[in-house]
């Protein structure tokens, strides 16, 4: 049997030390590490504070560039609340990752067009989210739907068929792990306040059915028997606000799997919705 390569403990320790030094230098806190006698603690503190202020300024200016790209050539929806703007800037100034800056830019652009769309609580929640958590929430949004006439997003899991004279009650649900949403990921979204804790169950579906929208699809659900209810997770008010930023197309694999579950108790009629009309082209200049 071939000898195993020797462990590289020393090199990994050196690598960690180099990483520590690099990070310390980037934040201006390497003076004692490098035995810097050319400057005082006060001088190094002043340098670090100026560097931090410059980084925050750079972050805010980058977000404004992204907001401008999202703004349409339309009139603003009214005067932005000055307290909201102040809090926005305070929360956004430390956002340095480009994908997250893009989300903050979209928030600003939407708020310019329709003031009052985003609460301070929603901004505070977004500030606490890591990029990984934002990507997880994005996957949730790609599976979400809403009843026609309501903006409340929900994540359908399956159905509950009540007992009848010839059959027992039966629950059929999807496992979300197939769509890269394990249960520990749901726990993170519960903690962030984006999803209501626990699985919910609708009331019995009415005899005339209900309509749901998944992105550009509308489903009309008609029960095959009485006592059919839907199982789902529901987004919180903050989750619904932030879902406006993540207009993801529905995940086709999930839709097909969901249909397979729902047809056990429901008839499903699917309709494709027309895309929203774009702005009318500007009239051509008259010929000279």
N, C-alpha and C positions, 0 to 999 in steps of 0.2 A: 504493500500500500504506500502510495506517495506521501512524503512528509507534508504536514500542513505548514503553511507559511507562518512565520513567527508573528505574534501580535504586535500591533503598531501603537502601543500605548503612548510612547514618548511623543511620536509625531502628532497624535491627536491632541495631546495636552498642549504642545506648542501651537497647534492650529487654534485651539481655544484661546490661548493667551494672545495670539495675534488678532483674533477676532475681537477680544475684549479691548485691546489697545486701539484697534481701528474705530470701534464704536465710541470709545472714550474721546479720541481725537475729534471725531465728527461732532461731538457735543461740547467740546471745549473743557473737558474734565479730566485731562490726561497729565496735568502738571506734576503730580506726585509720582505717577507711573514712570514718567520720562525724566524725573529729577530736574525739572525745569527751574533754573535759578535766575533766568533772565527776566522773569515777570513775577509780580506779587499775586496773592490770592485775589485781591481787589481788582487788579487789571484783568486777570483771567475771568473773573465773574462778570465784569463789564463786557468783555468780548463775547462770552456765552450768551448774555442777555441780548446783545445786539444781533448775534447770529440767529437766536430764536425768533426775535421780532422780524428779521428779514425773511426767515422761512415761513412764518405765518402770513406775512404780506404776500409772498410768492404764491402760497396756497390760495388765498382769497382772490388774487388777480387771475389765477388759472381757472378758478370756478366761475368768475365773471365772464371769461372768454367762452367757456362751455355753455353758460346760460345764454349768452348772445347768440350762439349757434342754434339753440333750441327755440329762440323767440321767432315768432312769425311776423310778417310785415302787417301787423294789425294794431289797432289802438289798444293801449293798456286798459285793463278792466277797472281802473280806479286808482286812488292813491293808496300806496302800500302803508300799512301800519308801522309807524316808526319804532315802536317797542318790539314788534316782530322782527324788523330788520336788524335792530341792535342785537337781539338774541341769536338770530341767524348767523351774523358775523362772528359772534362769540363762539358758537358751536362749530362753525365751519372752518375756522382759522387753523385748526390742527389736522385737517384732512389732507393727507399728502399722497395717498394712493390714487392713481389716475382713474381707475374704474369707480371709486367712491366719489371722487370729485365730479365725475360725470353725473352721478345721481343728485348731488347737491346742486349742480348747475341746472338740472331739469326741474328740481323743486323751485328754484328761484324764477325760472322762466314761466312755470305754471302759475306761481303766485303773482307774478306781474300781470298775467292775462286775467286771472280770476282771484283777486285777493281773498284770503280766508280759507283757502283749500287745505292748507297744512297747519296743524296745531303745533304749538311749542312742544307739546308732549311727543308728537310724532318726530320732530326734529331731534329731541333728546334721545329717543329710542334709536334713531338712525346713527347718531353719534356713538352710541355704545356698541353698535354692530361691527364685527370684523368683516373683512371681505369674504371670508368663508361663510359666515352666517348670512350675508347678503345673497350669496350664490345659492345657499340652501333655500332661502325665502323665495328666490326667483324660481326654483324648481316647484315649490308649492304653488306659486302663481300660475305656472304652466298647466297645473292640474285643476285649477279652481273654476267654478262656475257661479252663476247667480240666477235667481228667479227673474223672469221678465217683469220689469216694473220695480225692481229693487237693485241697489248697488252692493248689497252685502254679499261678499264672496264666501263660498263654502267649498270644502273638499269632500266630494262624495266618495263613500267607501263601499256601499252596497245597500241591501234592503233586508227588511224583516217582514216575513209573511206570517200573518196571524193564523192561529189554529182554525180549522174548519171541521165539518162533520167527518171528512174522509182523510184528513192529514193533520199532523202536529205542526206547531209553530216552528218556523225555520229561519235562521239568520245566515245570509251569505254575504261575505265581504271580501274585498281585495286586500292583499298585503302590500304595503307601500315600499317595502324594501326593494322590490323589483325595479322601482323608479328612483332608486338611490335616496330614499327617505326612510332610514331606519328609525326605530322608536326613540333612540337617544337624540336623534336630530329633532324630532318633535318636541322632546323635553326642552331643548335649547330655545325653540320658538315659544313654548309656554313661558319660560323664564323671561324672555324678552318682552312678553306681553303682546305678541303678534297673533297668537292663536288662543282661543278659549280652551282651558284645560278640559280634557275628557271628551270622549265620543258622545255626540248628541243624536237624538232621534226625532224625526219630524212627526207631526200629527198624521193621522190616516189621510192618504191622498184623496182629494175630492173625486166625485164620480165623473166630472167633466175634465179631469186631468190637470196637469201643470206644465209650464214651459220653462226650460232652462237654457241659458246661453253659455257656450264654451267658445270664447273668441268669436270666430266668424260662423259658428254653427249654432243653430237653435234646435233643441230637442223638445218634442211634445210627448209627454209621458202619460199614457192611459192605463189605468189599472186593469188587470185581468180578473181580479177578485177583490172583495172588500178586505179591510184590515191590512193594507200594504203601507209600510212606512219606510222612509229613507234614513240611512245612517251616514253621518258626516261629521267633519270638524268644521268649525266656523271661525273666520277671522275676526279679531277684535276691531273696534273702531280705529285704533292706531294701525293695525294690520291693513285695514281697508284703505286708509289714507296712503300708506306706503306702496300698496299694490298698484296705485295709479302710475307709479314710476316704472313698473315692470310689466309692460303690456306684452306678455309672452304669448306666442301662438300655442294653442293647445297641443299637448303631447299625444300624437296619434296612437301610439301603442297603448297608452292608458285609456283613451276613448274606446278603443276596440275591446279591451278587457272589461271595461265598465259596462259596455253594452251586453257582453256575454253574461254578466251577472244580473243586470237589470231585466233582461228579457225573460227571466224565470218567473217574474210576476207582473211585468209591464209590457205594453206595446209601445214601441218607440218610432216616432216619425221624425226624420232628420231633414232640416232645411238649411241651405247655405244663405247667409246674409250678404247683402251687397256691401262692398267696401264703402267707407264714408267718402262722399264727394270731395275732391280736391278743389283748391281755389281756381276760379275761372281765369283763363289766360288773359293777359292784358291786351286791350285792343291794339291792332297794328297802327303805326303812324300813317296818316294819310299821305298818299303819293304827292310829290311836289307838282 
